[in-house]
Amino acid sequence: MSLTTPSPQPGRERLRHLVIGSTDGVQGAINHLHLLQYAERLEWSRLFTIPESGILITPEQGEVFSYLLRYRQLG
């Protein structure tokens, strides 16, 4: 699976958000970010099922990475 990298836009920094979890968990996070007026629901890609081979994320040189792990209550 490959996610396209759009061309840089002058005066704007590209930030890539990745939410991985169950379908309900991912949709819940997207809905929460929408309620916070951070991102419209329609701006997110469709949901992708992660294949058995996994996924590989290749950052560009000079980019940094931060990871946040949160748990949500089920039920």
C-alpha positions as CSV (number, residue, x, y, z in Angstrom):
1,M,0.0,0.0,0.0
2,S,1.3,3.4,-0.9
3,L,-0.1,6.8,0.2
4,T,0.6,9.5,-2.3
5,T,2.6,12.5,-1.2
6,P,1.2,15.8,-2.5
7,S,3.4,18.6,-3.7
8,P,4.6,21.0,-1.1
9,Q,2.6,24.2,-0.8
10,P,4.5,27.5,-0.2
11,G,4.1,28.8,3.3
12,R,2.5,25.5,4.6
13,E,3.9,22.6,6.4
14,R,2.7,19.1,5.7
15,L,1.7,17.0,8.7
16,R,0.6,13.4,8.3
17,H,-1.8,11.9,10.8
18,L,-2.1,8.2,11.1
19,V,-4.8,6.5,13.3
20,I,-4.6,2.7,13.6
21,G,-7.1,0.6,15.5
22,S,-10.4,-1.0,15.2
23,T,-12.9,0.4,12.7
24,D,-15.0,1.8,15.6
25,G,-11.9,3.2,17.3
26,V,-10.6,4.9,14.2
27,Q,-14.0,6.4,13.3
28,G,-14.4,7.6,16.9
29,A,-11.0,9.4,16.8
30,I,-11.9,11.0,13.4
31,N,-15.3,12.1,14.8
32,H,-13.6,13.5,17.9
33,L,-11.1,15.5,15.9
34,H,-14.1,16.8,13.8
35,L,-15.9,17.9,17.0
36,L,-12.8,19.7,18.1
37,Q,-12.9,21.5,14.7
38,Y,-9.4,20.1,13.9
39,A,-10.3,18.2,10.7
40,E,-13.4,17.6,8.7
41,R,-14.5,14.0,8.4
42,L,-14.3,14.1,4.6
43,E,-10.6,15.1,4.7
44,W,-9.7,11.7,5.9
45,S,-9.0,8.8,3.5
46,R,-11.2,5.8,3.3
47,L,-10.4,3.1,5.9
48,F,-7.7,0.7,4.8
49,T,-7.4,-2.9,6.2
50,I,-3.8,-3.5,7.1
51,P,-2.5,-6.6,5.2
52,E,-0.8,-9.5,6.9
53,S,2.5,-8.2,5.5
54,G,2.0,-5.0,7.5
55,I,2.7,-1.5,6.4
56,L,5.9,0.5,5.8
57,I,6.0,4.2,6.5
58,T,8.9,6.0,4.7
59,P,9.4,9.5,6.0
60,E,11.3,12.0,4.0
61,Q,14.8,13.1,5.1
62,G,14.7,15.5,7.9
63,E,11.2,14.7,9.1
64,V,10.6,13.6,12.7
65,F,8.1,11.2,14.2
66,S,6.1,11.2,17.4
67,Y,3.8,8.4,18.6
68,L,0.9,8.7,20.9
69,L,-0.7,5.6,22.5
70,R,-4.1,6.0,24.1
71,Y,-6.7,3.5,25.2
72,R,-10.5,3.8,24.9
73,Q,-13.1,2.1,27.0
74,L,-15.0,-0.5,25.1
75,G,-18.8,-0.8,25.5
